[in-house]
């Protein structure tokens, strides 16, 4: 997990690591501040470009056992 933050509304053009999204969603389970609202999760450290993100996903899929 890396550093991430929640913002109200949409964060267009931003990417978030899956682990950060999962951590943020779990954190929202006990948090009533965002009920019935739209939030975006933004990875704040090493936010990848689209190309880097695709490359990292491809490399990770090679490491996972089939």
C-alpha positions as CSV (number, residue, x, y, z in Angstrom):
1,X,0.0,0.0,0.0
2,X,1.2,3.5,-0.8
3,X,0.1,7.0,0.3
4,X,-3.4,7.8,-1.0
5,X,-6.1,10.3,-0.3
6,X,-9.8,10.6,-0.9
7,X,-11.3,13.6,-2.7
8,X,-14.9,14.6,-3.2
9,X,-16.2,14.1,-6.7
10,X,-14.2,12.7,-9.7
11,X,-10.5,12.9,-10.1
12,X,-10.3,12.7,-13.9
13,X,-7.1,11.5,-15.5
14,X,-5.7,10.1,-12.2
15,X,-4.8,6.5,-11.5
16,X,-4.8,4.5,-8.3
17,X,-3.1,1.4,-7.3
18,X,-5.5,-1.5,-6.6
19,X,-4.1,-1.9,-3.1
20,X,-4.8,1.8,-2.4
21,X,-8.4,1.5,-3.7
22,X,-9.0,-1.6,-1.6
23,X,-7.6,0.1,1.5
24,X,-9.7,3.2,0.9
25,X,-12.9,1.2,0.4
26,X,-12.2,-0.7,3.6
27,X,-11.6,2.5,5.4
28,X,-15.0,3.9,4.2
29,X,-16.9,1.1,5.9
30,X,-16.6,2.8,9.3
31,X,-16.7,6.4,7.9
32,X,-20.1,8.1,7.6
33,X,-18.7,11.3,6.1
34,X,-19.1,10.1,2.5
35,X,-22.5,8.5,2.6
36,X,-24.4,9.1,-0.7
37,X,-21.5,11.0,-2.2
38,X,-19.0,10.4,-4.9
39,X,-15.4,10.1,-3.9
40,X,-12.2,9.4,-5.8
41,X,-9.1,7.6,-4.5
42,X,-5.8,9.1,-5.6
43,X,-2.4,7.5,-5.1
44,X,-0.2,10.4,-4.0
45,X,3.2,8.7,-4.2
46,X,4.5,7.4,-7.5
47,X,1.3,8.0,-9.4
48,X,2.0,6.1,-12.6
49,X,1.5,7.2,-16.2
50,X,-0.8,5.0,-18.3
51,X,2.1,3.4,-20.0
52,X,3.9,2.7,-16.8
53,X,0.8,1.3,-15.2
54,X,0.2,-1.1,-18.1
55,X,3.8,-2.2,-18.0
56,X,3.7,-2.8,-14.2
57,X,0.5,-4.8,-14.5
58,X,2.0,-6.9,-17.2
59,X,5.1,-7.6,-15.2
60,X,3.1,-8.5,-12.1
61,X,0.9,-10.9,-14.1
62,X,4.1,-12.8,-15.1
63,X,5.1,-13.2,-11.5
64,X,1.7,-14.7,-10.4
65,X,1.4,-18.4,-10.5
66,X,-1.1,-19.7,-13.0
